[in-house]
Amino acid sequence: MTRGVGSALVILTSAVAVAASSGAASAPDTLAFVSSVTNTLTLTSTGLVQQPLLRARNVTAFTWSPDGSRIAFVSAGVVHVMNADGSDVRRLRAKPLFGDFTWAPDGRKLAFSAAAGGDIRILVARIDGGAPRVLTSAVPGAVLPSWSPRGGSIAFTSANTNFGNIYTVREDGSGLRKLASGREASFPSWSPDGRWILFQPYICPAGKCGYAISVMRPDGSGMRRLAHVPGTPGGGGLHAAWSPNSRRVAFLRLRSHGIGYDVLSVGVTDPRVRALADDARSGSASWSPDGRRIAYTTTLATINVMNADGSGNRAFVEDGALPAWRPRP
């Protein structure tokens, strides 16, 4: 389904104006998303002109490689890797349980959680083929890996009922280290500059339970709570995303009436919470490569784009989900 002609002209005119103001030195940023109509991974720069990647159908999760040259995606429960233009699709021997997989900084490997040896473990697979190897044989219930942007280490959660521990481990399986523990201490995510690990424990200060948007250093020191998201487990705060400069975190909060989410952001050194939008569906917000814009999925199944302060919010793509900006090389 395409946008109306009038709104399309506005988008195209705006894109031309932006290019002209910057001297047309670079191509416009590309947004990838999954079409809600066809479940096909699709690319767009203007919102109107769209490029379906026809060999990436029935996509349930995907992520860009660090340099933006490739896309890894899950289809029929299996990870595939392809070039950014949709060519050279490779089916890997990787079947992540929760769609949680992460690229190595060099773009040659993926880490993911899967059933192995009678438990759930973190495995690593090379994109050029071969059998995945088990990384976390000593830790039960290992899920949600996040690869350090500086390479070498992977952060992950060890889940046990309602409790979790955050660990790091080197990519050769050595150096296992517990960083944090607590109820649902989970969803670790390295900052782009590698200085912080974001995580989200479930806490109940003064009887008000909810997720704490928190950060710590890679060695587990310097833990700080940035924001508290009231609600029951699964009710928000889970879908947090770093800004490209590692200074802010965008996250979702379930609205008080239980329908839809608010989009908010908070700073690592400036803990004032900013309300950005109030019409989001479940799923992470995505920062543009320059950190000036945020894309998210609305309750009406459109993908909206807004400025990082919440201004200029507008519909960009109809019938889409899981927006993710292409990283700049």
KATA-V867384 format. One line per field, one symbol per residue. phi: phi as a letter, one per 30 degrees, with the letter a starting at -180 (. if undefined). psi: psi as a letter, one per 30 degrees, with the letter a starting at -180 (. if undefined). burial: + if it has 24 or more other C-alpha atoms within 12 Angstrom, else -. A space follows every 10 residues. Layout:
phi = ???
psi = ???
burial = ???
//
This chain:
phi = .cdddddddd dddddddddd dcihdbdddc ccacdddchc dbcaccjddb bdcdccchdc aaaddecidb bcbcbhicdb bbddcjchdb ccdbbddcic bbddedicbb cacadaiibc bdcbbdddjj ddcdcbdcbd hdbhdbdddc ijbbcacccb hccbbcbbbd dcjcidbdca bkdhdahdad dedidbbdab dcbbdhicdl dcdbbadecj didbccabcd kdeickidcc bddecicbbc acbddddibi bdcbbbcdcc dddcdcabbc cdkddbdded icbbcaccdc icccbbddcj didbdcbdhb ahdadddde
psi = kllleeeeee eeeeeeeeee fgghflllkk kklkkfefgk kkkkffeejk jkjfgilhkf llkkleggfl kklkkhgkkl kllfgglhkk jlhkikeggj lkkkffgflk klklkkhgak lklkkkfgll kkkkfhffkk hklhkjkkff lelkklkjkj cgllkkllkl fgflhkkkel lljhjahkkk lffgflkkli ljlikhgjll kjjllllfgf lhkkkelkjl llkfglffik kklfggflkk llkkleggjl lkkllklefj gkkkkelghl lklklkklef gflkklklfg gljlkllfgf lgklkekkhl lhkkkklk.
burial = -------+-- +---+----- -------+++ ++++++--++ ++++++++++ +++-++++++ ++++++-+++ +++++-++++ ++++++--++ ++++++++++ +++++-++++ ++++++---+ +++++++--- -++++++-++ +++++++++- +++++++++- ---+++++++ +-+---++++ ++++++++++ ++-+++++++ +++------+ ++++++++++ --++++++++ +-++++++++ ++++-+++++ +++++----+ ++++++++-- --++-+++++ +++++++++- +-+++++++- ++++++-+++ --++++++++ +++++++--
//
